Amino acid sequence: MNAIVGRIWTVGVGGRRPLIPLRRLSATSRVQDTIFALSSHPGKAAIAIVRVSGPAAKQVLARMVRAKTVRPRYAHVGKIVHPRSGEVLDRGVSVWFPGPRSYTGEDMLELHVHGGTAVVSSVLAALGAIAQVRMAEAGEFSRRAFDNDKLDLTALEGVADLINAETEAQRRLAVRQAHGELFEMYEGWRAALVRLRAQAEAYIDFAEEEAIEDGVYARVCADAGALASRIRAHLDDGRQGEILRNGVALSIVGPPNSGKSTLLNKLAQRQVAIVSPIAGTTRDIVETTLDIGGYPLVVRDTAGLRDAGADVIEREGIRRAVTAAREADIRICMADALPAAGPEPFWANAEWRALLDLPHTFVVLNKVDTLPPASDIRGAVEAWARARGIGNRVVPLSCASMFGWDALMRLLADDIRQSWAAGAALHMPLTKARHRQHLQQCLRHLDEFARTDEASVVLGAEELRAAGNALARITGKLGLEDVLDALFSQFCIGK
């Protein structure tokens, strides 16, 4: 029977406390059906891969491949037939993975067939004709891998992120998590807490008998403090992993008709936003996701910021634009190289100008192609910035001629790499808000433990137990059903 077994030390007075088994029976701990699914992308392709997993997988191999011998984990080329009629469905490759040395930990079979719609449909229909063999649910193969201790919860989350990765940075981060970097770190911390708790338990049991050396509890406190410092440093990462996983948020702000929507369309290489010479065309936030130098970037075009001429709807759009800019990781303030004569409300408005003081804020001076042909662009840009008291990095750009485009792309990629990716390359960062929540809970218990002394060692041991349980929830050793249901809903059927 599949189960996840943990152990709890009861805390009481006097005597060795017994270990109480804590058993969580999963939905798949019952006698399992054998499942199958198309694991490659649906639609016409050169090759399609159909996975089968479960106790009847060997029966499927015998009835549909009908080979005298199929060597485990070797490719076998031959006919694939209908299990009842014997009709040849295709000639393909079969790979047999006896459990537990398989992805799911069960007997598994892979059928590699031609990727035509009719071929795949006939193979799936043939599998469905075998008793106790059914179509898999979303993520069920990975769920069985988890239930059979082939993957921990952080690795499963890494697999889900790998499937959904759209950029090179996301792929690298997901591969590291799927291969166990987070698990090794969190499980190492949990094992350290188990050892510290065991020492505290021993102090409770044997301190009065003088069977343990002096200073044991002081060392436990020192080691717990050192562990808390490591966890605190891990949490204090500026959300690098979460930002890289979800995408760096960039907001484009500035006065109307400065080229914000044109810049968004150029970045996306398609018409995402409407471009018009009429001020106030963009009234709400327009968003798209891009790959800039291998890094995920979520770009938001916003309403033009102006005081006069805006109706009630546009004013709401302006409020949202300012909020989006404040909450963004990177800001681009667009400006016109040849602004209209008269005052410039954008630079005079204290609330809007305050955006320039936020980190990772750059000014893009657009339409430099409209400057006189003999103009010294660098000098013109410096003079423009001095006249307005702007100390931010200013990038001259022409969305029409693409002048300055490469410089802007390098600036964004370098800022992302230095601010978020460089730290992630040195150590495995936090990638999920769920992890952060449980780590913070662990720290709270460690902080409570730090307030105990030898007189309250029983309470201290309980805090160590609770801290370890918080880490166990990250890796899936404790309290998971709601997390699993949400996670596996993100998987495709054949995963």
KETI-796925 format. One record per residue (C-alpha): x, y, z; residue in one letter; residue number from 1. Coordinates in nm, 4 decimals. Layout:
N
X;Y;Z;A;NUM
...
END
This chain:
495
0.0000;0.0000;0.0000;M;1
0.1340;0.3412;-0.0956;N;2
0.1608;0.5785;0.1949;A;3
0.3699;0.8566;0.3362;I;4
0.4877;0.7701;0.6832;V;5
0.6225;1.0243;0.9292;G;6
0.6926;1.0057;1.3018;R;7
0.5974;1.2326;1.5887;I;8
0.7667;1.2427;1.9286;W;9
0.5109;1.3056;2.1993;T;10
0.6286;1.5580;2.4559;V;11
0.5557;1.4816;2.8174;G;12
0.7168;1.4515;3.1569;V;13
0.9358;1.1594;3.2528;G;14
1.0435;0.8507;3.0656;G;15
1.1249;0.7831;2.7024;R;16
0.8317;0.8919;2.4882;R;17
0.7209;0.6437;2.2206;P;18
0.7287;0.7161;1.8493;L;19
0.3781;0.7409;1.7067;I;20
0.3456;0.6541;1.3354;P;21
0.1626;0.9154;1.1297;L;22
0.0269;0.7606;0.8090;R;23
-0.1350;0.9521;0.5245;R;24
-0.3167;0.7300;0.2779;L;25
-0.3272;0.8882;-0.0661;S;26
-0.6123;0.8482;-0.3113;A;27
-0.3847;0.6183;-0.5101;T;28
-0.3072;0.3935;-0.2115;S;29
-0.6009;0.1724;-0.3144;R;30
-0.5497;-0.1042;-0.5701;V;31
-0.4548;0.0984;-0.8743;Q;32
-0.5779;0.0774;-1.2255;D;33
-0.3256;0.0735;-1.5032;T;34
-0.3241;0.4095;-1.6778;I;35
-0.2261;0.5244;-2.0263;F;36
-0.1994;0.8540;-2.2098;A;37
-0.0381;1.0274;-2.5042;L;38
0.2751;1.1858;-2.3547;S;39
0.3948;1.3722;-2.6630;S;40
0.2258;1.6782;-2.8103;H;41
-0.1131;1.6049;-2.9674;P;42
-0.1539;1.6594;-3.3405;G;43
0.0334;1.5367;-3.6449;K;44
0.4005;1.4653;-3.5853;A;45
0.6730;1.2260;-3.6960;A;46
0.6551;1.0304;-3.3693;I;47
0.4024;1.0015;-3.0878;A;48
0.4781;0.8477;-2.7470;I;49
0.2084;0.6636;-2.5525;V;50
0.2815;0.5830;-2.1882;R;51
0.1353;0.2960;-1.9859;V;52
0.1894;0.2534;-1.6104;S;53
0.0529;0.0146;-1.3529;G;54
0.0152;-0.3514;-1.2590;P;55
-0.1294;-0.4494;-1.5990;A;56
0.1491;-0.2846;-1.8006;A;57
0.3192;-0.6216;-1.8491;K;58
-0.0085;-0.7640;-1.9772;Q;59
-0.0309;-0.4744;-2.2248;V;60
0.3230;-0.5533;-2.3399;L;61
0.2367;-0.9199;-2.3920;A;62
-0.0898;-0.8549;-2.5749;R;63
0.0071;-0.5598;-2.7956;M;64
0.3784;-0.6154;-2.8678;V;65
0.3760;-0.9974;-2.8653;R;66
0.7533;-1.0315;-2.8740;A;67
0.9293;-1.3361;-2.7348;K;68
1.1627;-1.1201;-2.5329;T;69
1.1725;-0.7456;-2.4690;V;70
1.4867;-0.6472;-2.2817;R;71
1.4156;-0.3883;-2.0069;P;72
1.5183;-0.0337;-2.0946;R;73
1.6164;-0.1288;-2.4492;Y;74
1.4318;-0.0187;-2.7625;A;75
1.2436;-0.3032;-2.9308;H;76
1.1316;-0.2529;-3.2913;V;77
0.8296;-0.4503;-3.4079;G;78
0.4588;-0.4636;-3.4763;K;79
0.2075;-0.3140;-3.2355;I;80
-0.1231;-0.4980;-3.2584;V;81
-0.4773;-0.4740;-3.1253;H;82
-0.5038;-0.6838;-2.8058;P;83
-0.8270;-0.8555;-2.9132;R;84
-0.8317;-0.8806;-3.2928;S;85
-0.4577;-0.9017;-3.3496;G;86
-0.4844;-0.6378;-3.6222;E;87
-0.1573;-0.4558;-3.6855;V;88
-0.1969;-0.0940;-3.5715;L;89
0.1551;0.0237;-3.6558;D;90
0.5194;-0.0757;-3.6611;R;91
0.7008;0.1112;-3.3895;G;92
0.9339;0.1031;-3.0911;V;93
0.8487;-0.0414;-2.7510;S;94
1.0465;0.0310;-2.4349;V;95
0.9784;-0.1720;-2.1193;W;96
1.0569;-0.0264;-1.7736;F;97
0.9940;-0.2800;-1.4947;P;98
0.9207;-0.1167;-1.1608;G;99
1.0541;0.0233;-0.9408;P;100
1.3190;0.1508;-1.1862;R;101
1.0783;0.3681;-1.3810;S;102
0.9452;0.7233;-1.3718;Y;103
0.6387;0.6259;-1.1696;T;104
0.8049;0.3472;-0.9701;G;105
0.5566;0.1019;-1.1268;E;106
0.5853;-0.1214;-1.4306;D;107
0.5860;0.1120;-1.7296;M;108
0.5648;0.0698;-2.1053;L;109
0.6289;0.3282;-2.3750;E;110
0.4979;0.2802;-2.7278;L;111
0.6672;0.5003;-2.9890;H;112
0.4443;0.5084;-3.2964;V;113
0.3972;0.7261;-3.6013;H;114
0.2375;1.0542;-3.5042;G;115
-0.0586;1.0547;-3.7375;G;116
-0.3990;1.1219;-3.5852;T;117
-0.5485;0.7874;-3.6941;A;118
-0.2504;0.5852;-3.5678;V;119
-0.2540;0.7494;-3.2257;V;120
-0.6307;0.7174;-3.1945;S;121
-0.6179;0.3452;-3.2820;S;122
-0.3456;0.2759;-3.0222;V;123
-0.5325;0.4662;-2.7497;L;124
-0.8583;0.2885;-2.8351;A;125
-0.6821;-0.0495;-2.8237;A;126
-0.5404;0.0251;-2.4783;L;127
-0.8853;0.1255;-2.3567;G;128
-1.0181;-0.2153;-2.4660;A;129
-0.8053;-0.3955;-2.2052;I;130
-0.9685;-0.4620;-1.8687;A;131
-0.8510;-0.2444;-1.5758;Q;132
-0.6635;-0.0137;-1.8118;V;133
-0.7933;0.3414;-1.8358;R;134
-0.6991;0.6876;-1.9593;M;135
-0.4854;0.8794;-1.7105;A;136
-0.5959;1.1992;-1.5434;E;137
-0.3919;1.5207;-1.5635;A;138
-0.0604;1.4748;-1.3833;G;139
-0.1412;1.1206;-1.2729;E;140
0.1917;0.9720;-1.3857;F;141
0.3796;1.2296;-1.1777;S;142
0.1406;1.1816;-0.8872;R;143
0.2230;0.8111;-0.8840;R;144
0.5941;0.8966;-0.8984;A;145
0.5414;1.1108;-0.5884;F;146
0.3394;0.8434;-0.4055;D;147
0.6128;0.5898;-0.4796;N;148
0.8880;0.8215;-0.3495;D;149
1.0434;0.8731;-0.6923;K;150
0.9999;1.2501;-0.6679;L;151
0.9509;1.4929;-0.3800;D;152
0.7105;1.7855;-0.3929;L;153
0.9755;2.0444;-0.4835;T;154
1.0961;1.8255;-0.7708;A;155
0.7385;1.7901;-0.8937;L;156
0.7003;2.1670;-0.8882;E;157
1.0245;2.1869;-1.0855;G;158
0.8854;1.9439;-1.3455;V;159
0.5711;2.1575;-1.3776;A;160
0.7839;2.4701;-1.4189;D;161
1.0003;2.2919;-1.6777;L;162
0.6924;2.2050;-1.8820;I;163
0.5747;2.5668;-1.8656;N;164
0.9171;2.7308;-1.9137;A;165
0.9240;2.9802;-2.2009;E;166
1.2715;3.1309;-2.1637;T;167
1.6230;2.9994;-2.1091;E;168
1.6398;3.1469;-1.7581;A;169
1.3148;2.9756;-1.6593;Q;170
1.4368;2.6467;-1.8074;R;171
1.7661;2.6571;-1.6164;R;172
1.5896;2.7352;-1.2886;L;173
1.3307;2.4608;-1.3395;A;174
1.5940;2.1983;-1.4288;V;175
1.7872;2.2706;-1.1098;R;176
1.4740;2.2409;-0.8978;Q;177
1.3537;1.9269;-1.0774;A;178
1.6956;1.7678;-1.0172;H;179
1.6664;1.8178;-0.6432;G;180
1.8671;2.1285;-0.5473;E;181
1.5881;2.2718;-0.3324;L;182
1.5056;1.9326;-0.1826;F;183
1.8654;1.8713;-0.0785;E;184
1.8854;2.2104;0.0913;M;185
1.5478;2.1939;0.2692;Y;186
1.5856;1.8272;0.3635;E;187
1.9338;1.9018;0.4994;G;188
1.7887;2.1736;0.7196;W;189
1.5079;1.9447;0.8340;R;190
1.7572;1.6669;0.9176;A;191
1.9580;1.9188;1.1215;A;192
1.6433;2.0102;1.3148;L;193
1.5728;1.6419;1.3787;V;194
1.9231;1.6009;1.5245;R;195
1.8852;1.9104;1.7418;L;196
1.5487;1.7931;1.8624;R;197
1.6926;1.4507;1.9470;A;198
1.9604;1.6189;2.1579;Q;199
1.6971;1.8283;2.3331;A;200
1.4893;1.5138;2.3939;E;201
1.7956;1.3402;2.5370;A;202
1.8521;1.6348;2.7697;Y;203
1.4929;1.6014;2.8955;I;204
1.5339;1.2289;2.9578;D;205
1.8818;1.2080;3.1045;F;206
1.9862;1.5486;3.2437;A;207
1.8834;1.4531;3.5982;E;208
2.0790;1.1282;3.5734;E;209
2.3911;1.3194;3.4683;E;210
2.4276;1.0783;3.1786;A;211
2.5060;1.3523;2.9278;I;212
2.7866;1.6029;2.9179;E;213
2.7576;1.9667;3.0189;D;214
2.6742;2.2325;2.7612;G;215
2.4555;2.0136;2.5395;V;216
2.1570;2.2471;2.5466;Y;217
2.3780;2.5508;2.4869;A;218
2.5183;2.3848;2.1729;R;219
2.1658;2.3017;2.0574;V;220
2.0712;2.6678;2.0963;C;221
2.3834;2.7836;1.9093;A;222
2.3281;2.5400;1.6213;D;223
1.9595;2.6338;1.5974;A;224
2.0582;3.0011;1.5818;G;225
2.3077;2.9310;1.3030;A;226
2.0416;2.7418;1.1074;L;227
1.7954;3.0268;1.1548;A;228
2.0554;3.2656;1.0111;S;229
2.0942;3.0471;0.7009;R;230
1.7186;3.0312;0.6490;I;231
1.6882;3.4068;0.6993;R;232
1.9604;3.4686;0.4383;A;233
1.7769;3.2370;0.1970;H;234
1.4554;3.4333;0.2474;L;235
1.6307;3.7666;0.2019;D;236
1.6893;3.7156;-0.1717;D;237
1.4851;4.0015;-0.3143;G;238
1.2398;3.7447;-0.4579;R;239
1.4947;3.6593;-0.7287;Q;240
1.3650;3.3102;-0.7966;G;241
0.9975;3.4076;-0.7928;E;242
1.0635;3.7000;-1.0273;I;243
1.2615;3.4858;-1.2728;L;244
0.9992;3.2122;-1.2596;R;245
0.6984;3.4416;-1.3088;N;246
0.8666;3.7059;-1.5245;G;247
1.0290;4.0416;-1.4514;V;248
0.7554;4.3074;-1.4536;A;249
0.8315;4.6129;-1.6683;L;250
0.5957;4.9108;-1.6908;S;251
0.6154;5.1726;-1.9642;I;252
0.4952;5.5132;-1.8446;V;253
0.5114;5.8658;-1.9746;G;254
0.3072;6.1457;-2.1286;P;255
0.0606;6.0797;-2.4135;P;256
0.2002;6.0288;-2.7659;N;257
0.5548;5.9661;-2.6429;S;258
0.5674;5.6266;-2.8131;G;259
0.4755;5.3873;-2.5289;K;260
0.2395;5.1703;-2.7339;S;261
0.4769;5.1743;-3.0297;T;262
0.7579;5.0519;-2.8040;L;263
0.5377;4.7697;-2.6716;L;264
0.4511;4.6620;-3.0272;N;265
0.8175;4.6697;-3.1295;K;266
0.9133;4.4597;-2.8273;L;267
0.6375;4.2067;-2.8968;A;268
0.6998;4.2157;-3.2752;Q;269
0.3255;4.2299;-3.3289;R;270
0.0348;4.4685;-3.2841;Q;271
-0.0486;4.4339;-2.9156;V;272
-0.1611;4.7914;-2.8479;A;273
-0.3467;5.0436;-3.0612;I;274
-0.1231;5.3268;-3.1844;V;275
-0.2889;5.6601;-3.2585;S;276
-0.1882;6.0292;-3.2591;P;277
-0.4972;6.0982;-3.0475;I;278
-0.4018;6.1535;-2.6847;A;279
-0.5678;5.9116;-2.4407;G;280
-0.5982;5.6166;-2.6812;T;281
-0.4583;5.3744;-2.4222;T;282
-0.6812;5.3860;-2.1172;R;283
-0.6139;5.0546;-1.9456;D;284
-0.3060;4.8379;-1.8951;I;285
-0.2042;4.6308;-2.1992;V;286
0.0255;4.3402;-2.1105;E;287
0.2378;4.0891;-2.2991;T;288
0.5152;3.8435;-2.2071;T;289
0.8502;3.8519;-2.3878;L;290
1.1901;3.6846;-2.3929;D;291
1.4677;3.9420;-2.3574;I;292
1.8149;3.7891;-2.3730;G;293
1.6803;3.4596;-2.2389;G;294
1.5004;3.6231;-1.9451;Y;295
1.1205;3.6393;-1.9027;P;296
0.9802;3.9916;-1.9174;L;297
0.6171;4.0893;-1.8555;V;298
0.5752;4.4275;-2.0275;V;299
0.2836;4.6587;-1.9484;R;300
0.1830;4.9567;-2.1620;D;301
-0.0104;5.2133;-1.9616;T;302
-0.2257;5.5199;-2.0113;A;303
-0.0464;5.8441;-2.0942;G;304
0.0002;6.0661;-1.7886;L;305
-0.1535;6.4108;-1.8267;R;306
-0.3387;6.6595;-1.6057;D;307
-0.5630;6.8385;-1.8530;A;308
-0.8117;6.6947;-2.0999;G;309
-0.8618;6.3557;-1.9331;A;310
-1.2168;6.2349;-1.8723;D;311
-1.3200;6.0192;-1.5758;V;312
-1.2310;5.6914;-1.7500;I;313
-0.8901;5.8146;-1.8588;E;314
-0.8189;5.9447;-1.5082;R;315
-0.8814;5.5934;-1.3736;E;316
-0.6403;5.4619;-1.6375;G;317
-0.3801;5.7165;-1.5238;I;318
-0.4231;5.6062;-1.1617;R;319
-0.3705;5.2445;-1.2650;R;320
-0.0665;5.3413;-1.4708;A;321
0.1036;5.5027;-1.1712;V;322
0.0185;5.2047;-0.9484;T;323
0.1543;4.9594;-1.2064;A;324
0.4750;5.1602;-1.2370;A;325
0.5271;5.1627;-0.8598;R;326
0.4730;4.7863;-0.8358;E;327
0.6917;4.6984;-1.1370;A;328
1.0425;4.5568;-1.1110;D;329
1.1664;4.7812;-1.3941;I;330
1.0256;5.1091;-1.5246;R;331
1.0757;5.2813;-1.8587;I;332
0.9737;5.6476;-1.8633;C;333
0.9130;5.7446;-2.2260;M;334
0.9657;6.1011;-2.3419;A;335
0.9565;6.2866;-2.6724;D;336
1.2866;6.4242;-2.8023;A;337
1.0978;6.7242;-2.9447;L;338
0.8185;6.7978;-2.6970;P;339
0.5493;7.0501;-2.7810;A;340
0.6132;7.4095;-2.6809;A;341
0.5000;7.5083;-2.3332;G;342
0.5080;7.3414;-1.9917;P;343
0.5652;6.9684;-1.9569;E;344
0.3204;6.8444;-1.6907;P;345
0.4779;6.5000;-1.6641;F;346
0.8063;6.6323;-1.5237;W;347
0.6343;6.8951;-1.3061;A;348
0.3963;6.6521;-1.1330;N;349
0.5590;6.5476;-0.8042;A;350
0.3786;6.2108;-0.7871;E;351
0.4802;6.1133;-1.1402;W;352
0.8319;6.2459;-1.1094;R;353
0.8801;6.0413;-0.7925;A;354
0.8776;5.7326;-1.0149;L;355
1.2253;5.8363;-1.1339;L;356
1.3596;5.7847;-0.7815;D;357
1.2618;5.4161;-0.7787;L;358
1.5369;5.1622;-0.8527;P;359
1.5624;5.0126;-1.2010;H;360
1.4019;5.3159;-1.3637;T;361
1.5299;5.4258;-1.7039;F;362
1.4313;5.7129;-1.9305;V;363
1.3898;5.6445;-2.3022;V;364
1.4082;5.9587;-2.5162;L;365
1.2076;5.8580;-2.8201;N;366
1.1822;6.0088;-3.1689;K;367
1.5483;6.1136;-3.1878;V;368
1.5100;6.0700;-3.5654;D;369
1.3134;6.3984;-3.5601;T;370
1.6162;6.5929;-3.4365;L;371
1.7969;6.8092;-3.6971;P;372
2.0242;6.5915;-3.9163;P;373
2.3438;6.7573;-3.7943;A;374
2.2535;6.7187;-3.4265;S;375
2.4928;6.5619;-3.1803;D;376
2.2514;6.3068;-3.0379;I;377
2.4564;6.2328;-2.7271;R;378
2.4962;6.6026;-2.6538;G;379
2.1284;6.6660;-2.7201;A;380
2.0290;6.3881;-2.4802;V;381
2.2595;6.5178;-2.2056;E;382
2.1271;6.8721;-2.2502;A;383
1.7668;6.7475;-2.2413;W;384
1.8295;6.5574;-1.9158;A;385
2.0134;6.8516;-1.7516;R;386
1.7315;7.0915;-1.8373;A;387
1.4858;6.8730;-1.6496;R;388
1.7144;6.7688;-1.3645;G;389
1.7061;6.4002;-1.4612;I;390
1.9863;6.1850;-1.3252;G;391
1.8592;5.8498;-1.4513;N;392
2.0174;5.6579;-1.7350;R;393
1.8740;5.8084;-2.0561;V;394
1.8620;5.5973;-2.3724;V;395
1.8111;5.7731;-2.7068;P;396
1.5731;5.5769;-2.9288;L;397
1.3791;5.5940;-3.2499;S;398
1.0978;5.3426;-3.2739;C;399
1.0631;5.4450;-3.6399;A;400
1.4228;5.3889;-3.7532;S;401
1.5193;5.1452;-3.4686;M;402
1.8128;5.3698;-3.3747;F;403
1.9262;5.2809;-3.0213;G;404
1.7302;4.9543;-3.0178;W;405
2.0266;4.7262;-2.9496;D;406
2.1467;4.9544;-2.6692;A;407
1.8044;4.9389;-2.5022;L;408
1.7886;4.5575;-2.5288;M;409
2.1371;4.5228;-2.3782;R;410
2.0433;4.7606;-2.0970;L;411
1.7342;4.5592;-2.0038;L;412
1.9094;4.2211;-2.0294;A;413
2.2079;4.3435;-1.8240;D;414
1.9840;4.4903;-1.5549;D;415
1.7858;4.1668;-1.5231;I;416
2.1008;3.9538;-1.5162;R;417
2.2789;4.1650;-1.2558;Q;418
1.9747;4.2269;-1.0360;S;419
1.7983;3.8887;-1.0384;W;420
1.9798;3.6217;-1.2400;A;421
2.3341;3.6585;-1.1025;A;422
2.2351;3.5652;-0.7471;G;423
2.0180;3.2784;-0.8717;A;424
2.3189;3.1357;-1.0570;A;425
2.5224;3.1168;-0.7346;L;426
2.2607;2.9454;-0.5173;H;427
1.9197;2.7923;-0.5716;M;428
1.6692;3.0689;-0.4934;P;429
1.3154;3.0531;-0.3660;L;430
1.0766;2.9934;-0.6554;T;431
0.7374;2.9638;-0.4855;K;432
0.5395;3.1794;-0.2471;A;433
0.4384;2.8518;-0.0778;R;434
0.8025;2.7808;0.0103;H;435
0.8456;3.1319;0.1488;R;436
0.5376;3.0939;0.3700;Q;437
0.6589;2.7681;0.5269;H;438
1.0151;2.8983;0.5722;L;439
0.8805;3.2035;0.7525;Q;440
0.6749;2.9735;0.9743;Q;441
0.9880;2.7675;1.0447;C;442
1.1740;3.0844;1.1433;L;443
0.8965;3.1881;1.3799;R;444
0.9290;2.8567;1.5640;H;445
1.3084;2.8879;1.5750;L;446
1.2735;3.2384;1.7150;D;447
1.0389;3.1009;1.9822;E;448
1.2935;2.8281;2.0572;F;449
1.5654;3.0916;2.1008;A;450
1.3586;3.2422;2.3833;R;451
1.3573;2.9149;2.5815;T;452
1.6178;2.8034;2.8326;D;453
1.7089;2.4807;3.0085;E;454
1.4164;2.5208;3.2462;A;455
1.1702;2.5203;2.9542;S;456
1.3428;2.2583;2.7389;V;457
1.0161;2.0662;2.6858;V;458
0.8635;2.3696;2.5173;L;459
1.1845;2.4230;2.3249;G;460
1.1748;2.0679;2.1862;A;461
0.8173;2.1256;2.0738;E;462
0.9233;2.4405;1.8862;E;463
1.1984;2.2414;1.7114;L;464
0.9392;1.9806;1.6140;R;465
0.7093;2.2472;1.4700;A;466
0.9998;2.4084;1.2820;A;467
1.0897;2.0734;1.1255;G;468
0.7276;2.0130;1.0273;N;469
0.7181;2.3482;0.8484;A;470
1.0139;2.2373;0.6346;L;471
0.8546;1.8952;0.5815;A;472
0.5514;2.0643;0.4290;R;473
0.7738;2.2169;0.1586;I;474
0.9121;1.8824;0.0436;T;475
0.5823;1.6988;0.0829;G;476
0.6538;1.4969;0.3938;K;477
0.3575;1.6429;0.5783;L;478
0.0180;1.7966;0.5050;G;479
-0.0180;1.8015;0.1284;L;480
-0.3498;1.7096;-0.0241;E;481
-0.4587;2.0644;-0.1116;D;482
-0.1126;2.1451;-0.2498;V;483
-0.1061;1.8297;-0.4621;L;484
-0.4504;1.8909;-0.6089;D;485
-0.3498;2.2413;-0.7185;A;486
-0.0112;2.1276;-0.8497;L;487
-0.1212;1.8294;-1.0592;F;488
-0.3972;2.0322;-1.2244;S;489
-0.1150;2.2197;-1.4044;Q;490
0.0216;1.9021;-1.5660;F;491
-0.0725;1.7626;-1.9058;C;492
-0.2514;1.4278;-1.9213;I;493
0.0573;1.2249;-2.0178;G;494
0.2741;1.3645;-1.7363;K;495
END
